Every structure is written in structure tokens, then in C-alpha cells.
Amino acid sequence: MMVASAYRTFFRRLNKSNNVAALLTRALSTQTEAISKNRNKNASFPVLEVEVDCNDQSYQNATERGMKSIQQLDKIMAVLSDGGGEKARKRHTELNRKLLVWDRIARLVDPGSEMIDLAPLAGLNLAYGDIPYGGMVCVIAKVRGRYCSITANDGTVKGGTYFPITVTKALRAQHISALHRLPSICLVDSGGGFLPLQAELFPDKQHGGRSFHNQAVLSAAGVPQVAVVCGSCTAGGAYAPTMSDEAVMVDRIGTLFLGGPPLVRAALGEVISEEELGGARLHCGVSGCCDMFAADEDEAFATTRDVIESLNLPEARENVSEPPLVAPDRLDSLSGLSQLSRDELKLVLASVLDGSRFREFKGSYGVNVITGFGKLGGRLVGVVANHGTVTARDALKMAHLVELCDQRDIPLLYLQNARPDTVEECSDPEVLKCRARAATVLAASRVPRISVNLTGCHGDQHMTMCGISFEPSFYFAWPRAKFSGVSLSAAAPAPDEAAAAPPRPEKPSLPADKPTKPGRPAKPPPLIQLPKDSSLYYASRVLIDGVIRPRDTRKTLELALAVVSWNTPQQERRHPVIRM
């Protein structure tokens, strides 16, 4: 109404004046002021007041350290994105006439869809070598407006065979799919298990066979399972499409069998082609193992998009959000610090939350944990962020906020930022009792939880601050973040102050007269040596979902929150909030 009134006034005055430019400027100014007043009137929560001078020399040094770690991450990702290397990529596209894994995903997901790249560092610096992306790309993105969990074998990495880390990554994707009822799409192009490591692939319940069990259980729970056979589908991998709800198969390049032509010839003496034994025409027209025949990969992905459209699931809605007042690149400077202060932690919140707005909860109670409410991508979220050891009062405050969020169906965001406790800090029985309460309330909460390790998570912070064992929906870390399972002794220095460990002695090289075994190529050197307390190490073992650039924190969290808010079922709550 105020804007319309401004325009009416403008047109009345226009008839009495020749100064059109001045009147137009005045009218637009009136409109802007009206919108600004209206926005401020309806805005949720106060704007965070942050007092951090990033021009200080200590911040300049921190920026240098932070940028160095970010550049290292970028270099690693550039190498891993090449998959099996240029030679393997060329063979995959020119000889086998297949699309590369990222080209397949691009044709499947909605144009311009933001995606979560799940565990891209998986397979880095393992005992059996570097396995780029763990041999499998896992993303969460929109297909026909619905968030889907997409797993795709990378045929350029050892023919898409499964390593133990590949299985671990696939099971993590299934776990997220189960938590939030995300339709699962499997793009199969695999030669089965990597035979030299087959003893580590299937026996245990957390090994390869578990993925087929999960397919059946998820399907029974109403979580759709869709497969696209766009390459080899051999041995145990043949069960992925045959246990799916619907399966699409590509002519000529898609094959499906337990034992291939060489095995048939060795066992029966029969010579048969891959197409005759397990091609698309056989399985779509005779065996019925697959449901839809596709002449090429483009048709296969178009058909798969139609399958997702037919699932009778609602499209994910787009929320309108207010951008933060703090530029995201300021977080790159903070990432170089070993621990963030209270004001620095508020700067993180100001760069992540909508409009840099935050309502602190129990701000005068407890000294080392910030709790409260904000909006992220237009969605309400409860925030727990620590900047020191969790005291008894901090633990009670955290438990209270978790109970409130659980009662109101508000997702939780944990920002981990602390050094290990000293013996004095964690020896008080009252601290133990209150931390146990915080951990109990958190474990029993029903709402989605997202964790980010900013600088460090140690000891029982893994419980009170929603660490790996407390199963957050997503768990990310900054490049220089640290992990440990024990507290420091009273005399031990902080991790950044401790003396560097002496380098490991190099293994003696083989003498010139003792060559390696014939026919066995020398093992290539690892891409990078990873300290076991680093975020890169944890990401390489799929203990966390990824290492993110600090400047991308808001973008990553906004998308993760949209995913967990789309189709996650809410369980019934049966008890009131127990304050203290």
C-alpha cells in the first residue's frame, strides 16, 4: 500500500513538473524506504553484533595458513576428478563408447541442480593405494524436482570394480537414503568385486552383501530403488538391478550376468558373446530382469527421469531467504586459526545464517557454548556451537535446546570448535553428570542433525557435540579441523603448539641385484600422506561426508538442510520438555 501511494503521488506531481528525473528518483527512493521498513518490521531475530578486526596481523597469518590448506584441497580434488587417468578415460569413451560418470549424472539430474558430492575424498592414501572417489561417485541432487541419492560406478577406475572403500561409501549413501527417504538411483558400470581384496568385500554385515539387504529393506519401507545398467554388471553386482523396483538397461553397452563369457567357455566349453549371454534385448524381452529397454544412454536417463516422475512424491519447494550481511570468504581467514573465540564463532554464524540474524538462547547461562535459533535458506534451525570445554551449565543448556528443537521439529546444526580438555576440566563429577544428560537427550532426539567440525572435536565432544558415533544426517569439516578420541593431560600442550613428530624412517630400497617380481608393476607413490587426526584422513575413510572450503559452508549447509527437510518422516514424541 505504501509503494502504491508513492506511485500515485509521483504521477500527480508529474503533471505539474517538467523535472521527470528528479521525481522518478524521489519516487524510487520512497519505494526503497517502504520496502526496507517493511522488511525490518517482519524480520525474524536480531542481527548479530560481531566485533572482529580481520586486519590484525594474527589474522593475516591465519589467512595464509587457511589459504594454504584450501589450495592443497583444491589440488587433491583436481587429481581425483580425473578418475582413472587420461588413458583410462580415453579407453572408456572411445573404445567402449560410454559416457564418463559425471556426464551421466549431468544428463540425469535437473539442469542447474545444486548437488551434495558425498565423500569425494574416499579412497585417498589407503593401504592398497589411492582409489579416486573410492571408485564410485555419490551425489544427492534433484531429479524432476525430487531429491534423489545417486550412486554411479566410475568405469575408468579399475573397470568400476568394488574395493572395500567402495562398499563403505555405497553403504553410507544408503544410510542417508534410509534416514530421509530419498529415492535411490544406481548407475551400474562395474566388473564386480576387486578380486585381490575379495575376502574383505562380502562376509561381514558392513560389507558388500549388506547393500543388497538394504535394497530390499528400503523398498519394503517405501523408499524407491531404481537402477540403470549402463555398462558391465557382473558377479555380485548383477543383484543391484535385479533387486531394484525398476531397472533400465542400455543396448549394446549394458550387460548383466553372474559369470561372463570367459567363465562359460571355461566351464562348459561354449563360445558365446556378451550380448547373447546378458544383453539388453535378452533381459528386457526374455528374462525380464530389466524393465525398460534404451537404445542409448541419453534415452536411458530420460526414461529414468520419467520413472522418478511416476513415484508420486511431492516436489521439493524452494524457500525464499535473506542473504547474510557478512561475506562468506571471510571464513577462509578464520579457518587458519587453531580455535575460534566467541566473537569469531559469532562471525561464522553471521556468514551462515539468513540476514546474519540469530536469537541466542540462555545467553547468560554457560560460558563456552552458544545456543539459539536462526534461519538457513529460509528454514528454521537450532544452533549449538562451542568455543571451549563444555562445562556443566553448558551441557544443561545444550540439552534444553535439543529438547526444544525435538518438540518443535526443528533441525539442529552443530558447529564443533574446541581443543581437547585438560584433566582438570573434565574431572568434576558434576561435569560428567551434565554431559551424560546432554549426550542422552541428543541420542534420543528425532530431528535431523548436521555437524561441521570447524577447528577440532575431541574426547567426549564426539558425544555432546554430535560427532560421528551420534549419526548426524551429514557431517562435514574444514580443511584444518582435527579429530581425537582422548583428552590431553594437564601438562600437554595444545595440538598446534606440540612439537612435530619425527619423520618415519624410510623403508630401505631393494638392492639393484634384487628386482621386483616379474609381471608385477611397482606400486605408485601415494598422492599425499595424511595425519590420522586430520579431516582429510577421516574423509578418506568415509568417517565424515566431506571436507568443504570454509567459504562454501553456508551453501553446503543450506542444501543439506533442504535435503533433510524434504521427505524425512517425523516420529511421535511422547514426553514433555525437561528443562534442567
C-alpha positions as CSV (number, residue, x, y, z in Angstrom):
1,M,0.0,0.0,0.0
2,M,2.8,2.4,0.8
3,V,4.5,1.7,-2.5
4,A,1.3,2.2,-4.5
5,S,0.7,5.5,-2.6
6,A,4.2,6.7,-3.6
7,Y,3.5,6.0,-7.3
8,R,0.1,7.8,-7.2
9,T,1.8,10.8,-5.7
10,F,4.5,10.6,-8.3
11,F,2.0,10.7,-11.2
12,R,0.1,13.6,-9.7
13,R,3.2,15.7,-9.4
14,L,4.4,14.6,-12.9
15,N,1.6,16.7,-14.5
16,K,2.8,19.8,-12.6
17,S,6.5,19.5,-13.3
18,N,8.9,19.0,-16.1
19,N,11.7,17.6,-13.9
20,V,10.9,14.0,-14.6
21,A,14.3,12.6,-13.5
22,A,14.1,14.3,-10.1
23,L,10.6,13.0,-9.4
24,L,11.4,9.5,-10.6
25,T,14.4,9.4,-8.3
26,R,12.3,10.6,-5.4
27,A,9.6,8.0,-6.0
28,L,12.1,5.2,-6.3
29,S,13.7,6.3,-3.0
30,T,10.3,6.3,-1.3
31,Q,9.6,2.8,-2.7
32,T,13.0,1.5,-1.4
33,E,12.4,3.1,2.1
34,A,9.0,1.5,2.3
35,I,10.3,-2.0,1.3
36,S,13.2,-1.6,3.8
37,K,10.9,-0.6,6.6
38,N,8.5,-3.4,5.9
39,R,11.4,-6.0,5.7
40,N,12.9,-4.8,9.0
41,K,9.4,-4.9,10.6
42,N,8.8,-8.5,9.6
43,A,12.4,-9.8,10.0
44,S,12.9,-12.7,12.4
45,F,15.5,-12.4,15.2
46,P,18.1,-9.6,15.8
47,V,21.2,-9.1,13.7
48,L,24.3,-10.5,15.2
49,E,26.7,-7.9,16.5
50,V,30.2,-9.0,15.6
51,E,33.5,-7.3,16.6
52,V,36.4,-9.0,14.8
53,D,39.2,-7.0,13.3
54,C,40.4,-9.2,10.5
55,N,43.2,-6.7,9.6
56,D,45.1,-7.7,12.7
57,Q,48.5,-9.4,12.0
58,S,47.4,-12.6,13.6
59,Y,44.5,-12.8,11.2
60,Q,46.8,-12.2,8.3
61,N,48.9,-15.2,9.4
62,A,45.8,-17.2,9.9
63,T,44.6,-16.3,6.4
64,E,47.9,-17.5,4.9
65,R,47.6,-20.9,6.8
66,G,43.9,-21.2,5.8
67,M,44.5,-20.5,2.1
68,K,47.4,-22.9,2.0
69,S,45.1,-25.8,3.2
70,I,42.4,-24.7,0.8
71,Q,44.8,-24.8,-2.1
72,Q,46.0,-28.2,-1.1
73,L,42.4,-29.4,-1.0
74,D,41.8,-28.0,-4.5
75,K,44.8,-29.7,-5.9
76,I,43.8,-33.1,-4.5
77,M,40.3,-32.7,-5.9
78,A,41.6,-31.8,-9.3
79,V,43.6,-35.1,-9.4
80,L,40.7,-37.2,-8.0
81,S,38.2,-35.7,-10.5
82,D,40.3,-37.3,-13.3
83,G,39.2,-40.7,-12.2
84,G,41.4,-43.5,-13.5
85,G,43.5,-41.0,-15.6
86,E,43.6,-39.8,-19.1
87,K,44.4,-43.1,-20.7
88,A,41.5,-44.9,-18.9
89,R,39.1,-42.0,-19.7
90,K,40.0,-42.3,-23.4
91,R,39.5,-46.0,-23.5
92,H,36.2,-45.6,-21.7
93,T,34.8,-43.1,-24.2
94,E,36.4,-44.0,-27.5
95,L,36.8,-47.8,-27.3
96,N,33.9,-48.7,-25.1
97,R,31.7,-45.8,-26.3
98,K,30.4,-44.9,-22.9
99,L,29.7,-41.6,-21.2
100,L,32.0,-40.6,-18.3
101,V,30.5,-40.8,-14.9
102,W,30.0,-37.0,-14.4
103,D,28.4,-36.7,-17.9
104,R,25.9,-39.4,-16.9
105,I,25.0,-37.6,-13.7
106,A,24.6,-34.3,-15.7
107,R,22.1,-35.9,-18.0
108,L,20.1,-37.4,-15.2
109,V,19.7,-34.5,-12.7
110,D,17.7,-31.4,-13.3
111,P,19.6,-28.6,-15.2
112,G,21.3,-26.3,-12.8
113,S,20.5,-28.5,-9.8
114,E,22.8,-28.0,-6.8
115,M,24.2,-31.2,-5.5
116,I,26.0,-32.6,-2.5
117,D,29.1,-34.5,-3.5
118,L,29.2,-37.2,-0.9
119,A,32.6,-38.4,0.3
120,P,34.7,-37.3,-2.7
121,L,37.9,-37.9,-0.8
122,A,37.1,-41.6,-0.2
123,G,39.9,-43.9,-1.2
124,L,42.7,-41.5,-0.6
125,N,46.0,-42.8,0.8
126,L,44.8,-46.3,1.6
127,A,46.9,-49.4,2.2
128,Y,46.1,-50.7,-1.2
129,G,46.7,-47.4,-3.0
130,D,44.8,-44.3,-4.0
131,I,41.3,-45.1,-5.3
132,P,39.9,-41.9,-6.8
133,Y,36.5,-41.1,-5.4
134,G,36.6,-44.7,-3.9
135,G,35.7,-45.9,-7.4
136,M,32.2,-44.6,-7.1
137,V,30.6,-41.1,-7.3
138,C,27.7,-40.5,-4.9
139,V,25.7,-37.3,-5.1
140,I,22.4,-36.0,-3.8
141,A,20.6,-33.8,-6.3
142,K,17.1,-33.1,-7.7
143,V,15.6,-35.3,-10.5
144,R,12.3,-34.0,-11.7
145,G,12.2,-31.8,-8.6
146,R,12.7,-34.6,-6.1
147,Y,15.9,-35.1,-4.1
148,C,17.5,-38.4,-5.0
149,S,20.5,-40.3,-3.8
150,I,22.6,-41.2,-6.9
151,T,25.4,-43.7,-6.9
152,A,27.5,-44.3,-10.0
153,N,30.4,-46.6,-10.6
154,D,33.4,-44.9,-12.3
155,G,34.3,-47.3,-15.1
156,T,37.7,-45.6,-15.5
157,V,38.8,-46.7,-12.1
158,K,39.8,-50.4,-12.4
159,G,36.8,-51.1,-14.6
160,G,34.4,-49.9,-11.9
161,T,35.2,-52.8,-9.6
162,Y,34.4,-52.7,-5.9
163,F,37.1,-52.1,-3.4
164,P,36.3,-52.2,0.4
165,I,36.2,-48.4,0.4
166,T,33.6,-48.5,-2.5
167,V,31.4,-50.7,-0.3
168,T,31.8,-48.3,2.6
169,K,30.8,-45.3,0.5
170,A,27.8,-47.1,-1.0
171,L,26.5,-48.1,2.4
172,R,26.9,-44.5,3.7
173,A,24.7,-43.3,0.7
174,Q,22.1,-46.0,1.5
175,H,22.1,-44.9,5.2
176,I,21.4,-41.3,4.2
177,S,18.7,-42.5,1.8
178,A,17.1,-44.5,4.6
179,L,17.2,-41.7,7.1
180,H,15.5,-39.2,4.8
181,R,13.5,-41.4,2.5
182,L,15.4,-40.3,-0.6
183,P,14.8,-42.4,-3.8
184,S,17.9,-44.3,-4.7
185,I,19.2,-44.4,-8.3
186,C,22.1,-46.7,-9.1
187,L,24.1,-46.2,-12.3
188,V,25.8,-49.6,-12.7
189,D,29.0,-50.0,-14.7
190,S,31.1,-52.5,-12.7
191,G,33.1,-55.6,-13.2
192,G,32.2,-56.8,-9.7
193,G,34.5,-57.1,-6.7
194,F,38.2,-56.3,-6.9
195,L,39.4,-60.0,-6.7
196,P,42.7,-59.4,-4.9
197,L,40.6,-58.0,-2.0
198,Q,37.5,-60.1,-2.3
199,A,38.0,-61.6,1.3
200,E,37.3,-58.0,2.6
201,L,34.2,-57.4,0.4
202,F,31.4,-59.7,1.4
203,P,31.5,-61.7,4.7
204,D,30.7,-59.0,7.3
205,K,27.3,-57.3,7.8
206,Q,29.1,-54.0,6.8
207,H,30.5,-55.4,3.7
208,G,29.1,-55.7,0.1
209,G,26.3,-58.2,0.7
210,R,24.7,-55.7,3.1
211,S,23.9,-53.3,0.2
212,F,21.6,-55.9,-1.3
213,H,19.9,-56.4,2.1
214,N,19.4,-52.7,2.4
215,Q,17.9,-52.5,-1.1
216,A,15.1,-55.0,-0.1
217,V,14.5,-53.3,3.3
218,L,14.4,-49.8,1.8
219,S,12.0,-51.0,-0.9
220,A,9.8,-52.6,1.8
221,A,9.8,-49.3,3.6
222,G,8.6,-47.4,0.5
223,V,11.9,-45.9,-0.4
224,P,12.1,-46.3,-4.2
225,Q,15.1,-48.3,-5.7
226,V,15.9,-47.6,-9.4
227,A,18.8,-49.0,-11.4
228,V,20.3,-48.1,-14.8
229,V,22.5,-50.7,-16.4
230,C,24.9,-48.6,-18.5
231,G,27.9,-50.9,-18.6
232,S,29.1,-54.2,-17.2
233,C,27.1,-55.6,-14.4
234,T,29.0,-58.8,-13.4
235,A,29.1,-61.2,-10.5
236,G,27.7,-59.9,-7.2
237,G,27.0,-56.5,-8.9
238,A,24.3,-58.3,-11.0
239,Y,22.0,-58.2,-8.0
240,A,21.8,-54.4,-7.9
241,P,19.4,-54.1,-10.8
242,T,17.6,-57.4,-10.3
243,M,16.7,-56.3,-6.7
244,S,15.6,-52.8,-7.7
245,D,12.0,-51.7,-8.0
246,E,12.5,-50.7,-11.7
247,A,15.5,-51.2,-13.9
248,V,16.5,-49.5,-17.2
249,M,19.1,-51.2,-19.5
250,V,21.1,-49.7,-22.3
251,D,21.5,-51.6,-25.6
252,R,25.0,-52.8,-26.6
253,I,26.9,-51.4,-23.7
254,G,24.8,-52.8,-20.9
255,T,25.5,-56.4,-19.9
256,L,24.1,-58.4,-16.9
257,F,25.3,-61.8,-15.8
258,L,26.8,-63.6,-12.8
259,G,29.5,-65.2,-14.9
260,G,30.7,-63.8,-18.2
261,P,31.6,-65.5,-21.5
262,P,35.1,-66.5,-20.4
263,L,33.7,-68.4,-17.4
264,V,31.0,-70.0,-19.6
265,R,33.7,-71.1,-22.0
266,A,36.0,-72.5,-19.2
267,A,33.1,-74.4,-17.5
268,L,31.0,-75.6,-20.5
269,G,33.3,-75.1,-23.5
270,E,30.7,-72.9,-25.2
271,V,31.6,-69.7,-27.0
272,I,29.0,-67.0,-26.5
273,S,29.0,-63.2,-26.8
274,E,28.3,-60.8,-24.0
275,E,25.2,-59.6,-25.9
276,E,23.8,-63.1,-26.3
277,L,24.6,-64.1,-22.7
278,G,23.3,-60.9,-21.0
279,G,22.5,-58.1,-23.3
280,A,19.6,-55.6,-23.0
281,R,17.4,-57.3,-25.6
282,L,17.7,-60.6,-23.6
283,H,16.9,-59.2,-20.2
284,C,14.2,-56.7,-21.3
285,G,12.5,-59.1,-23.7
286,V,13.2,-62.7,-22.4
287,S,14.4,-62.9,-18.8
288,G,12.5,-59.9,-17.5
289,C,15.5,-59.0,-15.2
290,C,15.2,-55.4,-16.6
291,D,12.0,-53.4,-17.4
292,M,12.9,-50.7,-19.9
293,F,15.0,-51.0,-23.0
294,A,17.0,-47.9,-24.0
295,A,18.7,-47.6,-27.4
296,D,21.4,-45.3,-25.9
297,E,22.4,-43.7,-22.6
298,D,20.5,-40.4,-23.3
299,E,17.3,-42.4,-23.7
300,A,18.1,-44.4,-20.6
301,F,18.5,-41.3,-18.4
302,A,15.3,-39.7,-20.0
303,T,13.4,-42.8,-19.1
304,T,14.9,-42.8,-15.5
305,R,13.7,-39.2,-15.1
306,D,10.2,-40.4,-16.1
307,V,10.4,-43.2,-13.5
308,I,11.1,-40.6,-10.8
309,E,8.2,-38.5,-12.0
310,S,5.9,-41.5,-11.5
311,L,6.9,-42.1,-7.9
312,N,4.0,-39.9,-6.6
313,L,6.3,-37.9,-4.4
314,P,6.0,-34.1,-3.9
315,E,8.5,-31.8,-5.5
316,A,10.9,-30.1,-3.1
317,R,9.8,-26.5,-2.6
318,E,12.2,-23.5,-3.0
319,N,12.4,-21.2,0.1
320,V,13.0,-17.5,-0.1
321,S,15.9,-16.5,2.1
322,E,17.8,-13.3,3.0
323,P,21.5,-13.3,2.2
324,P,23.9,-12.9,5.2
325,L,25.4,-9.5,5.8
326,V,28.9,-11.0,6.2
327,A,30.8,-12.1,3.1
328,P,31.5,-15.9,3.1
329,D,35.1,-15.5,2.0
330,R,35.9,-14.1,5.5
331,L,35.7,-17.6,6.8
332,D,38.8,-18.6,4.8
333,S,40.8,-16.4,7.2
334,L,39.2,-17.9,10.3
335,S,40.0,-21.5,9.1
336,G,43.7,-20.8,9.7
337,L,43.1,-20.4,13.5
338,S,43.6,-23.4,15.8
339,Q,40.5,-22.4,17.8
340,L,37.8,-19.7,17.4
341,S,36.9,-17.3,20.1
342,R,33.3,-16.4,21.0
343,D,33.3,-13.4,18.7
344,E,34.9,-15.3,15.9
345,L,32.3,-18.0,16.2
346,K,29.6,-15.4,16.0
347,L,31.3,-14.2,12.8
348,V,30.8,-17.7,11.4
349,L,27.1,-17.6,12.4
350,A,26.8,-14.2,10.8
351,S,28.2,-15.5,7.5
352,V,26.0,-18.7,7.5
353,L,22.5,-17.6,8.8
354,D,20.0,-15.7,6.8
355,G,20.4,-12.0,7.2
356,S,23.1,-12.7,9.9
357,R,20.1,-12.9,12.3
358,F,20.2,-15.1,15.4
359,R,18.2,-15.4,18.6
360,E,20.5,-16.6,21.4
361,F,19.0,-19.0,23.9
362,K,20.2,-18.8,27.6
363,G,23.0,-16.4,26.6
364,S,23.9,-15.6,30.2
365,Y,24.0,-19.2,31.3
366,G,27.1,-21.2,30.5
367,V,30.2,-19.6,29.1
368,N,31.7,-21.8,26.3
369,V,28.7,-22.8,24.2
370,I,26.4,-20.6,22.1
371,T,22.9,-21.9,21.6
372,G,19.9,-20.4,19.8
373,F,17.8,-20.2,16.7
374,G,18.3,-18.8,13.2
375,K,17.2,-19.4,9.7
376,L,19.2,-21.0,7.0
377,G,17.9,-21.0,3.4
378,G,14.5,-19.8,4.8
379,R,14.3,-22.8,7.2
380,L,14.3,-22.5,11.0
381,V,17.3,-24.3,12.6
382,G,18.6,-24.7,16.2
383,V,22.3,-24.0,16.6
384,V,24.8,-25.4,19.1
385,A,28.3,-24.0,18.8
386,N,31.2,-24.4,21.3
387,H,34.3,-22.3,21.7
388,G,35.9,-24.1,24.7
389,T,35.4,-27.0,27.0
390,V,31.7,-28.0,27.7
391,T,31.0,-27.0,31.4
392,A,28.2,-28.5,33.4
393,R,26.0,-25.4,32.7
394,D,26.9,-25.5,29.0
395,A,25.8,-29.2,28.9
396,L,22.5,-28.4,30.6
397,K,21.9,-25.5,28.2
398,M,22.6,-27.7,25.2
399,A,20.3,-30.4,26.4
400,H,17.5,-27.9,27.0
401,L,17.8,-26.5,23.4
402,V,17.9,-30.0,21.9
403,E,14.6,-30.8,23.8
404,L,13.0,-27.7,22.5
405,C,14.0,-28.4,18.9
406,D,12.9,-32.0,19.2
407,Q,9.5,-30.9,20.5
408,R,9.1,-28.3,17.7
409,D,10.5,-30.5,14.8
410,I,13.4,-28.0,14.2
411,P,16.6,-29.5,12.7
412,L,19.8,-29.0,14.6
413,L,23.1,-27.5,13.4
414,Y,26.3,-28.3,15.4
415,L,29.5,-26.3,14.9
416,Q,32.4,-28.0,16.6
417,N,35.3,-25.8,17.7
418,A,37.4,-26.7,20.7
419,R,40.7,-28.0,21.8
420,P,41.0,-31.3,23.9
421,D,40.0,-31.0,27.5
422,T,42.7,-31.0,30.2
423,V,42.4,-33.4,33.1
424,E,41.3,-30.6,35.4
425,E,38.5,-29.5,33.1
426,C,36.9,-32.9,32.9
427,S,37.5,-34.4,36.3
428,D,34.5,-32.7,38.1
429,P,31.7,-35.3,38.7
430,E,29.1,-32.6,38.0
431,V,30.5,-32.1,34.5
432,L,30.3,-35.8,33.9
433,K,26.7,-36.0,35.0
434,C,25.6,-33.0,32.9
435,R,27.5,-34.1,29.8
436,A,25.9,-37.5,30.1
437,R,22.5,-35.8,30.2
438,A,23.3,-33.8,27.1
439,A,24.5,-36.9,25.2
440,T,21.4,-38.9,26.3
441,V,19.0,-36.2,25.1
442,L,20.9,-35.8,21.8
443,A,20.9,-39.5,21.1
444,A,17.2,-39.8,21.7
445,S,16.2,-36.8,19.6
446,R,14.1,-37.4,16.5
447,V,15.1,-34.4,14.4
448,P,17.8,-34.2,11.7
449,R,21.2,-33.1,12.8
450,I,24.0,-31.6,10.7
451,S,27.5,-31.3,12.1
452,V,30.5,-29.2,10.9
453,N,33.9,-29.5,12.5
454,L,35.4,-26.1,12.2
455,T,38.7,-26.5,14.1
456,G,38.5,-29.5,16.3
457,C,36.4,-32.2,18.0
458,H,38.0,-34.3,20.8
459,G,37.2,-36.7,23.5
460,D,33.5,-36.8,24.7
461,Q,32.8,-33.8,22.5
462,H,32.1,-36.5,19.9
463,M,29.0,-37.3,22.1
464,T,27.9,-33.9,23.4
465,M,28.5,-32.1,20.1
466,C,27.0,-34.7,17.8
467,G,30.1,-36.5,16.5
468,I,30.4,-39.4,14.1
469,S,29.1,-42.0,16.6
470,F,25.9,-40.0,17.2
471,E,25.0,-40.3,13.5
472,P,24.4,-36.8,12.2
473,S,22.5,-36.7,8.9
474,F,25.5,-35.0,7.4
475,Y,29.0,-34.4,8.8
476,F,31.4,-32.0,7.1
477,A,34.7,-30.5,8.2
478,W,37.0,-27.6,7.3
479,P,40.4,-28.5,5.9
480,R,42.5,-27.8,9.1
481,A,40.0,-29.4,11.5
482,K,41.3,-32.0,13.9
483,F,39.9,-35.2,15.5
484,S,41.0,-37.2,18.5
485,G,39.4,-39.6,21.0
486,V,41.2,-38.7,24.2
487,S,41.7,-35.6,26.4
488,L,45.1,-34.0,26.9
489,S,46.9,-34.3,30.2
490,A,47.4,-31.2,32.3
491,A,51.0,-30.8,31.1
492,A,50.4,-31.5,27.4
493,P,50.4,-28.5,25.0
494,A,47.7,-27.8,22.5
495,P,47.9,-29.7,19.2
496,D,49.2,-26.7,17.2
497,E,51.9,-26.0,19.9
498,A,53.2,-29.5,20.2
499,A,56.4,-30.4,18.6
500,A,56.1,-32.0,15.2
501,A,56.6,-35.8,15.3
502,P,59.8,-37.0,13.9
503,P,59.5,-38.3,10.3
504,R,59.1,-42.0,9.9
505,P,62.3,-43.8,8.7
506,E,62.2,-44.6,5.0
507,K,61.9,-48.3,4.1
508,P,65.2,-49.5,2.6
509,S,65.1,-49.7,-1.1
510,L,65.7,-53.0,-2.8
511,P,69.3,-53.7,-3.9
512,A,70.0,-53.5,-7.6
513,D,70.5,-57.2,-7.8
514,K,67.1,-58.0,-6.3
515,P,64.5,-56.7,-8.7
516,T,60.7,-56.8,-8.1
517,K,58.8,-59.9,-9.1
518,P,58.3,-60.1,-12.9
519,G,54.9,-59.0,-14.2
520,R,54.1,-57.0,-11.1
521,P,54.3,-53.2,-11.6
522,A,55.8,-51.1,-8.9
523,K,53.2,-49.5,-6.6
524,P,52.8,-45.8,-7.4
525,P,53.6,-43.4,-4.5
526,P,50.6,-42.1,-2.5
527,L,49.1,-38.8,-3.7
528,I,49.5,-37.4,-0.2
529,Q,50.5,-38.5,3.3
530,L,47.6,-37.9,5.7
531,P,48.0,-37.4,9.5
532,K,45.5,-39.6,11.3
533,D,43.9,-36.7,13.2
534,S,43.2,-34.7,10.1
535,S,39.9,-34.0,8.4
536,L,41.4,-35.3,5.1
537,Y,42.2,-38.7,6.8
538,Y,38.7,-39.0,8.2
539,A,37.1,-38.1,4.9
540,S,39.3,-40.6,3.0
541,R,37.8,-43.4,5.2
542,V,34.2,-42.1,4.8
543,L,34.1,-41.4,8.6
544,I,32.8,-38.0,7.6
545,D,30.9,-36.9,4.4
546,G,33.5,-34.4,3.1
547,V,35.9,-31.6,3.6
548,I,34.5,-28.3,2.5
549,R,36.0,-24.9,1.7
550,P,35.1,-22.5,4.6
551,R,33.6,-20.0,2.1
552,D,31.2,-22.8,0.9
553,T,29.9,-23.5,4.4
554,R,26.6,-21.7,4.0
555,K,25.9,-23.1,0.5
556,T,26.7,-26.7,1.7
557,L,24.5,-26.4,4.9
558,E,21.7,-24.8,3.0
559,L,21.5,-27.7,0.6
560,A,21.9,-30.3,3.3
561,L,19.1,-28.7,5.3
562,A,16.9,-28.7,2.2
563,V,17.5,-32.4,1.7
564,V,16.8,-33.4,5.3
565,S,13.7,-31.2,5.4
566,W,12.1,-32.6,2.2
567,N,10.8,-36.1,2.9
568,T,12.1,-37.1,6.3
569,P,9.3,-38.7,8.4
570,Q,8.7,-37.3,11.9
571,Q,8.4,-39.8,14.8
572,E,5.9,-39.2,17.6
573,R,7.3,-37.5,20.7
574,R,6.0,-39.0,24.0
575,H,7.3,-36.8,26.8
576,P,7.4,-33.1,27.7
577,V,10.5,-30.8,27.7
578,I,12.5,-31.5,30.9
579,R,14.3,-28.2,31.4
580,M,17.2,-28.9,33.7
